[in-house]
Amino acid sequence: MIPSAARCGEHPEVAAVDVCKRCGRFLCGDCVELVGEDAYCAACAAKVALPLSKVARLAVALALFGWGVVGVAVLTSREHPLGVLAVLLPGPAGLVAMVVAVLEWRRARRAHGEQRSQRVAFVALVLAAPLFLLMSVLVAYGVFMVTR
């Protein structure tokens, strides 16, 4: 709700019609920049509309690569057992994807407005964490079976 006496932060002679979702500045009709359905000032709209981070895309790609290797290993295990490769490739890929995703998520969160990069980094983390855990369990099981 905008107070009735609120004035535009950029044009004090004009009544405010909205508030910037990011910084809270009062905006007149000329200053409102819509990104999706949300109102922003020009400075915040430029930050919110940033393209998706390449680092966030890298984290998703690493996680998907790891799951792809697991899928190929499962599908071809009867014909051509990949054995060690099925564990050695996805595990580190999942770990690197998790680290990159967490770092990118934190960076995007501090940037106050890169919601898209933040969401993609979270998706990468959701993809990478189970992959890393699965590979860790498989390695532990392999070590247990060898030492038994």
C-alpha positions as CSV (number, residue, x, y, z in Angstrom):
1,M,0.0,0.0,0.0
2,I,1.4,3.4,-1.0
3,P,0.8,6.3,1.4
4,S,-1.4,9.0,-0.1
5,A,1.3,11.7,0.5
6,A,4.0,9.6,-1.1
7,R,6.0,11.4,-3.9
8,C,8.1,10.0,-6.6
9,G,11.8,9.7,-5.5
10,E,12.9,11.0,-8.9
11,H,10.2,13.6,-9.5
12,P,9.1,15.0,-6.1
13,E,6.3,17.1,-7.7
14,V,4.5,14.0,-8.9
15,A,2.5,11.5,-6.7
16,A,3.8,8.0,-6.4
17,V,1.8,5.2,-8.1
18,D,4.0,2.2,-7.1
19,V,7.1,1.1,-5.1
20,C,10.2,-0.5,-6.5
21,K,10.1,-4.2,-5.5
22,R,13.9,-4.3,-5.0
23,C,14.9,-1.0,-3.3
24,G,11.6,0.3,-2.0
25,R,11.8,3.7,-3.8
26,F,8.5,5.4,-4.6
27,L,7.8,5.6,-8.3
28,C,5.6,7.8,-10.5
29,G,4.0,6.5,-13.8
30,D,7.0,7.7,-15.8
31,C,9.6,5.9,-13.6
32,V,7.9,2.5,-13.3
33,E,9.7,-0.2,-15.2
34,L,7.8,-3.5,-15.4
35,V,9.8,-6.8,-15.3
36,G,7.2,-9.5,-15.6
37,E,4.4,-8.3,-13.3
38,D,6.7,-6.5,-10.8
39,A,7.4,-2.8,-10.7
40,Y,11.1,-1.6,-10.4
41,C,13.0,1.6,-10.8
42,A,15.3,1.9,-13.8
43,A,18.4,1.0,-11.9
44,C,16.9,-2.1,-10.3
45,A,15.2,-3.2,-13.5
46,A,18.6,-3.3,-15.2
47,K,19.9,-5.6,-12.5
48,V,16.9,-7.8,-12.3
49,A,16.8,-8.3,-16.1
50,L,20.3,-9.6,-16.3
51,P,20.9,-12.6,-18.5
52,L,21.3,-16.0,-16.9
53,S,24.8,-16.5,-15.4
54,K,27.2,-18.7,-17.3
55,V,28.4,-20.2,-14.0
56,A,24.9,-21.3,-13.2
57,R,24.5,-22.9,-16.6
58,L,27.9,-24.6,-16.0
59,A,26.7,-26.1,-12.7
60,V,23.6,-27.5,-14.4
61,A,25.6,-28.9,-17.3
62,L,28.0,-30.7,-14.9
63,A,25.2,-32.2,-13.0
64,L,23.4,-33.3,-16.2
65,F,26.7,-34.7,-17.5
66,G,27.1,-36.8,-14.4
67,W,23.5,-38.2,-14.6
68,G,24.1,-38.9,-18.3
69,V,27.1,-41.0,-17.5
70,V,25.2,-42.9,-14.9
71,G,22.3,-43.4,-17.4
72,V,24.7,-44.7,-20.0
73,A,26.4,-47.0,-17.4
74,V,23.0,-48.4,-16.4
75,L,21.8,-48.9,-19.9
76,T,25.0,-50.6,-21.2
77,S,26.0,-52.5,-18.0
78,R,25.0,-55.9,-19.4
79,E,26.8,-55.4,-22.7
80,H,29.8,-53.3,-21.8
81,P,30.4,-52.8,-18.1
82,L,31.8,-49.4,-17.5
83,G,32.7,-50.3,-14.0
84,V,35.2,-47.8,-12.7
85,L,34.3,-45.1,-15.2
86,A,30.6,-45.1,-14.0
87,V,31.8,-44.2,-10.6
88,L,34.9,-42.0,-11.3
89,L,33.2,-39.6,-13.7
90,P,29.9,-38.7,-12.1
91,G,31.2,-38.4,-8.5
92,P,33.6,-35.6,-9.2
93,A,31.2,-34.0,-11.7
94,G,28.5,-34.0,-9.0
95,L,30.9,-32.6,-6.4
96,V,32.2,-29.8,-8.7
97,A,28.6,-29.0,-9.7
98,M,27.5,-28.8,-6.1
99,V,30.4,-26.4,-5.2
100,V,29.9,-24.2,-8.3
101,A,26.1,-24.1,-7.6
102,V,26.5,-23.1,-4.0
103,L,29.0,-20.4,-4.9
104,E,26.9,-19.1,-7.7
105,W,23.7,-19.2,-5.6
106,R,25.4,-17.1,-2.8
107,R,26.8,-14.6,-5.4
108,A,23.4,-14.2,-7.0
109,R,21.8,-13.8,-3.7
110,R,24.2,-11.1,-2.6
111,A,23.5,-9.3,-6.0
112,H,19.9,-8.8,-4.9
113,G,18.1,-9.2,-8.1
114,E,19.5,-12.1,-10.0
115,Q,16.6,-14.4,-9.1
116,R,16.9,-16.3,-12.4
117,S,20.6,-17.2,-11.8
118,Q,19.7,-18.0,-8.2
119,R,17.0,-20.4,-9.2
120,V,19.1,-22.2,-11.8
121,A,22.0,-22.6,-9.3
122,F,19.5,-24.1,-6.9
123,V,18.3,-26.5,-9.6
124,A,21.9,-27.5,-10.2
125,L,22.4,-28.2,-6.5
126,V,19.2,-30.3,-6.4
127,L,20.5,-32.3,-9.4
128,A,24.1,-32.6,-8.2
129,A,23.6,-33.5,-4.5
130,P,21.8,-36.9,-5.1
131,L,24.3,-37.7,-7.8
132,F,27.3,-37.1,-5.5
133,L,25.6,-39.1,-2.7
134,L,24.8,-42.0,-5.0
135,M,28.4,-42.1,-6.2
136,S,29.7,-41.9,-2.6
137,V,27.5,-44.9,-1.6
138,L,28.7,-46.9,-4.7
139,V,32.3,-46.2,-3.9
140,A,31.8,-47.1,-0.2
141,Y,30.0,-50.3,-1.3
142,G,32.9,-51.2,-3.7
143,V,35.5,-50.6,-1.0
144,F,33.5,-52.7,1.4
145,M,33.2,-55.6,-1.1
146,V,36.9,-55.5,-1.9
147,T,38.0,-55.5,1.7
148,R,35.6,-58.2,2.7
